[in-house]
Amino acid sequence: MKAKSKAQQEAAGAALSAKRGNIKVSDLQGASKEMYDSMSADELEDLAKTSRKNLPDKKN
């Protein structure tokens, strides 16, 4: 699955970082916290590795 916006790609990166233990889960908030709780590391990696080029800042 590809990220649909830069914000979604960033949130997935933060959630993935928490899954890997690089940051504290308590530091997550909003979409990244929801992604952490509901998605696997593989799903998060797919979203996080999406190229930011040509992505809108936020999905309308």
C-alpha positions in Angstrom: 0.0 0.0 0.0 1.3 3.5 -0.9 0.9 6.6 1.3 -1.6 9.1 -0.1 0.0 12.2 1.5 3.2 13.4 3.1 1.4 13.5 6.5 0.4 9.8 6.2 3.9 8.8 5.2 5.4 10.7 8.2 2.9 9.2 10.6 3.7 5.7 9.3 7.4 6.4 9.8 6.9 7.5 13.4 4.7 4.4 14.1 7.3 2.1 12.5 10.1 3.7 14.6 8.1 3.0 17.7 7.5 -0.6 16.6 11.2 -1.1 16.2 11.9 0.4 19.6 13.7 3.5 18.4 11.2 5.9 20.1 8.8 5.5 22.9 5.2 4.6 22.2 4.1 7.2 24.6 5.7 9.8 22.3 3.2 8.9 19.5 0.0 10.9 19.1 -2.9 11.1 16.6 -2.6 9.1 13.4 0.8 7.6 14.3 -0.6 6.2 17.5 -3.6 4.7 15.7 -1.3 3.2 13.0 0.9 1.7 15.7 -2.1 0.0 17.3 -3.7 -1.3 14.2 -1.0 -2.1 11.6 1.8 -4.6 11.4 5.5 -3.5 11.0 5.4 -4.7 7.3 2.3 -2.6 6.6 3.9 0.4 8.2 7.1 -0.1 6.3 5.2 -0.1 3.0 3.6 3.2 3.8 6.8 4.8 5.2 8.9 3.9 2.2 6.6 5.7 -0.2 8.4 8.4 -2.1 7.3 11.9 -0.9 7.8 13.3 -4.4 4.5 14.4 -5.9 2.5 13.6 -2.7 0.2 16.4 -1.4 0.9 17.7 2.1 -2.4 16.4 3.3 -5.1 14.4 1.7 -8.3 16.3 1.1 
